[in-house]
Amino acid sequence: MTARRRLIAGNWKMNGRLESAAALGAGLIEGLASRQDLQALDWLICPPFVHLKTLGDLLERSRQRLPGLAMKLGAQDLSAAGDGAYTGEISAEMLRDCGCSAVLIGHSERRQYFSESETLIAQKLKRAIDAGLLAVLCVGESEQERSKGLTRAVIEKQVELLFNLWPASTHQPVLGQSATQDLHAQQSVHTPIVNHQPGVGDANARAERAARVVIAYEPVWAIGTGKSASPDDAQQVHAFIRDRLDQAGWPSSLIRILYGGSVKADNAEALFRMPDVDGALVGGASLQATSFLDIGQAAVRHR
């Protein structure tokens, strides 16, 4: 049992045409409307950029007749820069215009196929939070890293992006001078540390930011492979992340930690029995309304 409200997020990746995306969105909305117990969860769908406005408008219309609809819209990525001359980029403000309230950041496929560095991911994380978006920070180790016993070291480095942006002793975000390299000198991102003793203000600021952060643990070796971490393995990593948050002075009890990596209805129930698994980031199974909602049903049974 957990006091944190469970979140079921669907990453549609680069799938779906306009008609099929709209049909999937409509199917999910009707499914939630007909299964009231699923409204006890938070739901997030992250379609491709080109479908955001269509899904955003659909959700807005649906909320007029279903005021308690618990489904939100998210994007799969965002630019580390604000509006400006950055061809092909999409800003946080543009996402909000489409109805987005959340965004995935640092997904392993962005790291692997587009060479996103920790510095760039940190910039995107700050940009999302500053824009008022819920930032879903994706972390996870490769199969090679796992076989070498490096899981915790890799996860710690990825989670530390939060701590480096907002140290416990300052309200001010801190990014090193190297950050400008990833944005090709788009803007000045170095902010000096303001030295003072941590106090109530720091705690309140971190609590406010914590409410805008979700961490998704997705072991890279499990994504799209049909493999999945065992519930016990997932729990150990989630507990490690939560302990690391506590050590850094972040209110870990406020931060939801999702599991991702070949999550399906038939393995979700065992995962949701784990005390530090607060939901799921779902890939392939989110492309069918029934399978996605069934994963949520498993979460309802083990709130």
Buried (B, 14 or more C-beta within 10 A) or exposed (E): EBEBEBBBBBBBBEBBEEEEBBEBBBBBBEBBBEEEEBBEBBBBBBBBBEBBBBBBBBBEEBEEEBEEBBBBBBBBBBBBBBEEEBEEBBBBBBBBEBBBBBBBBBBBBBBEEEEBEBBBBBBBBBBBBBBEBBBBBBBBBBEEBBEEEBBBEBBBEBBBBBBBBBBEBBBEBBBEEEBBEBBEEBEEBEEEEEEEEBEEEBBEBBEEBBBBBBBBBBBBBBBEEEEBBEBEBBBBBBBBBBEBBEEBBBBBEBBBBBBBBBBBBEBBBBBBBBEBBBBBBBBBBBBEBEBBBBBBBBBBEBB
